[in-house]
Amino acid sequence: MSENPITMQGPVCPVPLSHNEQIVMGHGSGGKMSLDLIAKLFVPAFNNPALGAGDDAGVVQPSQDTRLAISTDSHVVTPLFFPGGDIGRLAVCGTVNDVAMLGATPRYLTAGFVLEEGLALETLRLVIASMRAAAQEALVQIVAGDTKVVQRGKADGLYITTTGVGIVPTGVAIGGAKAQPGDVVILSGTMGDHGIAVLGARGDLGFETAVQSDVAPLNHLITAMLSASSRVHVLRDPTRGGVATTLNEIARQSNVGIVIEEDKLPVRPAVAAACEMLGFDPLYIANEGKVIVIVARADAEKILATMRATQYGEAAVIIGEVKAEPAKRVLMKTRIGSTRIVDVLMGEMLPRIC
């Protein structure tokens, strides 16, 4: 009698339910459901070389001597204010960072506001002041905008959409498809700070935490790195879906394998404790002020030293390397000496965090 090939594989998870007919929260996770939604609906409808590259910003060339990086992002975080930041700072920094991840110098932003009836004007003043301060820190200008008001109960107070434009310097060619075997993977600091800070601000942890969001503009850090080396291949900020999902995106874009080491992954003790109590993995928790850098091995120590000498890169650490195999996979060497697959986030872990 032949053996059943399914039972020989051990326990099998049930096939996920299809969500073909409606949007669910998991579609906003930044993980597999988000990627599937983009691939099946948005890319076929709007496909072009800039969009199809799959990076944080689209690079376009309006003239022979000018390349622009353009990105847009909507911000729906709740609560509007959280330890270390607020929706205004998040809106500016998130879009500045997306533009900078292509090696571009961010220059201009636009901002669209959806205001809920009943929002306190003082709240809006504080958010606007925060946006102004963040724009000044990043050295960008907010040059256009739009405001709409919706009925009470329709917008959680305030939503912001920002679009950023940056100039890509001559000779800079950075993107998710450019990782090469032998490259080194660097992370600019601790994982999961933003997600845990927002969750704590909601009162959902069941205990108090002193964790602050890491929300910050990273363009000056990136400028310093690119001045130190011309062999930076990939830059990506691990926001929704965290470091794990972002590394998977890079591995698939570049058709390479990425191997990380568990004992080198930086996590604050308070974040680790919160994740352990709640059953979360810091690898999948959102960050808003961190960058993954993939650089040629010969320049890895130079880039690491540059990062550690620059604001927002002081805690940078090498976490892994790029391999030829297994292609399109991320693996982790665990503390006990085993190796496991690190896959993309499947559904929504922490909703409404950015």
PyMOL commands that set and color helices and strands:
alter all, ss='L'
color gray80, all
select helices_A, chain A and resi 7-9+25-28+32-46+49-52+87-100+121-138+193-201+219-228+242-254+262-264+269-278+282-284+297-308
alter helices_A, ss='H'
color red, helices_A
select strands_A, chain A and resi 58-63+66-75+81-82+85-86+105-116+141-150+158-167+184-187+232-236+257-261+292-295+317-323+329-333+339-341
alter strands_A, ss='S'
color yellow, strands_A
deselect
rebuild
show_as cartoon
